[in-house]
């Protein structure tokens, strides 16, 4: 038995193997088909893209292969760029305000924390039962962490944008997309969490 890896968009063969234990990566761009018959004469890994699954048969289809390859590559680049945006937004979601005008309120808190005085932070200190210095220190840390996350995620965004732009094959794009997906497992923040982590400070 041979396992075929096929492109969903055009049913062309991307890869094949007769190793039943081989680990094959599948995403929304490809699918796997078990092939019980002998492969067509002349079909090799180096030219398998020229072969297309039509019904229950594999046929050699050289028509507009280069043109289609280019259009498919551009399509996959666009989709991968959108996926990159989605992942970067996911990494930034924890530093976004959850309340209306939260961005403006954070700036007021930060400016008062820099000055070491202000009616808002003094009210917060009284409500929380903290020293004013502790409130100011925590607000400044949250601002530093916010800026750190923005800068580091923007570095990642620019890095992968360039990789996508320079990619010359769909295999490269699939590999880049897998790497982008792994970014979701990263925890991007300063070396320590906020001292108090109060929602009154960061929302």
Secondary structure as GFF3:
##gff-version 3
##sequence-region A 1 203
A	DSSP	beta_strand	2	7	.	.	.	ID=ss1
A	DSSP	beta_strand	13	17	.	.	.	ID=ss2
A	DSSP	beta_strand	30	35	.	.	.	ID=ss3
A	DSSP	three_ten_helix	48	50	.	.	.	ID=ss4
A	DSSP	beta_strand	51	54	.	.	.	ID=ss5
A	DSSP	beta_strand	57	60	.	.	.	ID=ss6
A	DSSP	alpha_helix	65	92	.	.	.	ID=ss7
A	DSSP	three_ten_helix	93	95	.	.	.	ID=ss8
A	DSSP	alpha_helix	102	115	.	.	.	ID=ss9
A	DSSP	alpha_helix	119	128	.	.	.	ID=ss10
A	DSSP	alpha_helix	132	166	.	.	.	ID=ss11
A	DSSP	alpha_helix	170	182	.	.	.	ID=ss12
A	DSSP	three_ten_helix	183	185	.	.	.	ID=ss13
A	DSSP	alpha_helix	199	202	.	.	.	ID=ss14
###
